[in-house]
Amino acid sequence: MKRIGRTMGILMAVTLSLFLSFTGTFTSGNFNLPGFIASFVASTIISLIIGLIIPIKPLSDRVAEKMHLQPKTFGRRCMDALIADVIYTPVMTLLMVGLAYFMSAKNGNPIPVPFILMFLKSFAISMIVGFIMAYIFQPLFLGMLIKKYGVPVPPAGENGGAPHGDRPQG
C-alpha cells in the first residue's frame, strides 16, 4: 500500500502541476512557453515534496471516518478531492504567482496590480481547477494502481462496500 501511496503522490503532483501551471499562465493574459515550463517544473518539485511529506490517503481516511463517509460515494470523493486541493493548491499557487510576479518585476515590466490581488484571483481560480482535477484524477489513478499492483478489492458489504447491493449514502 505504501507503493500505491507514493505513486499516487507522484501522479497527482505532476497532474495538478500541469493543469495549474497551464491555468495560471493562461489566465495571466501573457501565456508563453518559457513561463509555463518554469511554472510547471517549480510546482512539480514542490508538489512532489508535499506528496512525500504529507500522506494524503491516511489523512482522507481519518476525516472520512469522522464524517461517516463510505468509500466510492459522491460525498467521499468530494471530501478526498477537497483535502488534496487544500494541501497542494495554496502552496503551488503562491509559488507560481510569486514566480510570475517577481520575474515580471525583474524584467522591468510594469505590474498592474499588487501581489496580493494577483494571488487572490489566481488562488480562487486554482482552487476550483485543483478540486475538479483531484475529483477526476484521484479515482482514475487509484483504480489504475490497484490493478497494476494486484490489490484485491473487497466485495460489497466488506470494508465500506455497499451492503446487500444497496446504494451507499453520502
PLY file of the C-alpha trace (Angstrom):
ply
format ascii 1.0
element vertex 170
property float x
property float y
property float z
element edge 169
property int vertex1
property int vertex2
end_header
0.00 0.00 0.00
2.93 2.37 0.57
3.94 1.87 -3.04
0.44 2.87 -4.17
0.52 5.92 -1.88
3.88 7.08 -3.20
2.88 6.52 -6.81
-0.42 8.33 -6.22
1.52 11.25 -4.74
3.75 11.44 -7.81
0.88 11.13 -10.28
-1.24 13.74 -8.51
1.74 16.10 -8.11
2.54 16.01 -11.81
-1.11 16.19 -12.89
-2.04 19.10 -10.61
1.18 20.91 -11.51
0.47 20.52 -15.21
-3.10 21.78 -15.03
-2.46 24.55 -12.51
0.62 25.78 -14.38
-1.35 25.90 -17.60
-4.28 27.62 -15.91
-2.04 30.16 -14.20
-0.05 31.13 -17.26
-3.15 31.12 -19.46
-5.23 33.32 -17.14
-2.34 35.75 -16.66
-3.06 37.09 -20.13
0.58 36.59 -21.04
0.93 32.89 -21.91
4.40 31.94 -23.09
6.16 28.60 -23.24
9.19 29.52 -21.06
6.89 30.85 -18.33
4.72 27.73 -18.49
7.75 25.40 -18.33
9.31 27.30 -15.40
6.00 27.25 -13.55
5.43 23.56 -14.27
8.92 22.48 -13.18
8.86 24.57 -9.99
5.36 23.47 -8.97
6.11 19.82 -9.77
9.16 19.86 -7.49
7.18 21.49 -4.66
4.24 19.12 -5.19
6.49 16.07 -5.09
7.95 17.26 -1.80
4.44 17.87 -0.39
3.32 14.43 -1.58
6.26 12.75 0.15
5.82 14.68 3.41
2.03 14.62 3.78
0.31 11.25 3.33
-2.99 12.28 1.73
-4.72 8.87 1.87
-4.37 8.29 5.64
-5.50 11.85 6.27
-8.52 11.40 3.98
-9.37 8.09 5.65
-9.35 9.67 9.13
-11.55 12.57 8.03
-13.95 10.23 6.20
-14.23 8.02 9.28
-15.08 11.00 11.47
-17.64 12.19 8.90
-19.03 8.65 8.41
-18.44 8.77 4.65
-18.44 5.48 2.77
-15.87 4.74 0.04
-16.84 5.33 -3.58
-19.65 7.73 -2.73
-20.07 11.25 -4.08
-19.50 12.76 -0.63
-16.32 10.77 -0.07
-14.91 11.65 -3.49
-15.64 15.33 -2.87
-14.01 15.20 0.56
-10.92 13.39 -0.83
-10.61 15.96 -3.64
-11.05 18.86 -1.20
-8.32 17.56 1.10
-5.87 17.15 -1.78
-6.86 20.58 -3.10
-6.40 22.32 0.25
-2.99 20.72 0.77
-1.48 21.20 -2.69
-3.12 24.24 -4.27
-2.29 27.11 -1.85
1.43 26.34 -1.86
1.57 25.79 -5.62
-0.44 28.96 -6.32
1.74 31.07 -4.05
4.84 29.70 -5.74
3.54 30.21 -9.29
2.15 33.72 -8.69
5.30 34.73 -6.81
7.49 33.38 -9.59
5.49 35.24 -12.27
5.29 38.45 -10.25
8.96 38.67 -9.39
10.14 37.53 -12.85
7.99 40.27 -14.38
9.31 42.87 -11.94
12.89 41.71 -12.52
12.50 42.12 -16.28
11.27 45.70 -15.80
7.69 45.01 -16.92
5.02 47.19 -15.34
2.97 45.28 -12.77
-0.66 46.45 -12.97
-1.88 45.17 -9.58
-0.40 44.49 -6.15
0.88 40.99 -5.43
-1.94 40.15 -3.00
-4.61 40.87 -5.61
-2.80 38.76 -8.20
-2.50 35.95 -5.66
-6.14 36.04 -4.51
-7.52 36.00 -8.07
-5.22 33.16 -9.07
-5.90 31.32 -5.81
-9.67 31.34 -6.36
-9.31 30.01 -9.90
-6.68 27.46 -8.87
-8.79 26.10 -6.00
-11.66 25.43 -8.42
-9.41 23.87 -11.07
-7.46 21.89 -8.45
-10.65 20.48 -6.91
-12.01 19.41 -10.30
-8.71 17.80 -11.31
-8.39 15.96 -7.98
-12.03 14.82 -8.19
-11.47 13.43 -11.69
-7.96 12.00 -11.46
-7.71 10.56 -7.91
-10.16 7.68 -8.54
-8.74 7.07 -12.03
-5.17 6.83 -10.76
-6.20 4.73 -7.75
-8.06 2.24 -9.95
-5.10 2.04 -12.32
-2.65 1.43 -9.47
-4.85 -1.15 -7.75
-4.91 -3.12 -10.99
-1.18 -2.64 -11.59
-0.17 -3.84 -8.13
-2.85 -6.53 -7.90
-4.51 -5.28 -4.72
-7.77 -7.18 -4.12
-10.92 -5.06 -3.95
-13.28 -6.07 -1.12
-16.68 -7.39 -2.22
-19.86 -5.46 -1.42
-20.63 -5.34 2.28
-17.00 -5.57 3.46
-14.74 -2.67 4.44
-17.20 0.02 3.46
-18.63 -1.73 0.43
-22.36 -1.34 -0.19
-24.25 -3.92 1.90
-26.60 -6.22 0.00
-26.32 -4.16 -3.17
-27.92 -1.10 -1.56
-26.76 2.24 -2.77
-24.46 3.82 -0.13
-25.50 7.16 1.30
-23.07 10.06 1.30
0 1
1 2
2 3
3 4
4 5
5 6
6 7
7 8
8 9
9 10
10 11
11 12
12 13
13 14
14 15
15 16
16 17
17 18
18 19
19 20
20 21
21 22
22 23
23 24
24 25
25 26
26 27
27 28
28 29
29 30
30 31
31 32
32 33
33 34
34 35
35 36
36 37
37 38
38 39
39 40
40 41
41 42
42 43
43 44
44 45
45 46
46 47
47 48
48 49
49 50
50 51
51 52
52 53
53 54
54 55
55 56
56 57
57 58
58 59
59 60
60 61
61 62
62 63
63 64
64 65
65 66
66 67
67 68
68 69
69 70
70 71
71 72
72 73
73 74
74 75
75 76
76 77
77 78
78 79
79 80
80 81
81 82
82 83
83 84
84 85
85 86
86 87
87 88
88 89
89 90
90 91
91 92
92 93
93 94
94 95
95 96
96 97
97 98
98 99
99 100
100 101
101 102
102 103
103 104
104 105
105 106
106 107
107 108
108 109
109 110
110 111
111 112
112 113
113 114
114 115
115 116
116 117
117 118
118 119
119 120
120 121
121 122
122 123
123 124
124 125
125 126
126 127
127 128
128 129
129 130
130 131
131 132
132 133
133 134
134 135
135 136
136 137
137 138
138 139
139 140
140 141
141 142
142 143
143 144
144 145
145 146
146 147
147 148
148 149
149 150
150 151
151 152
152 153
153 154
154 155
155 156
156 157
157 158
158 159
159 160
160 161
161 162
162 163
163 164
164 165
165 166
166 167
167 168
168 169
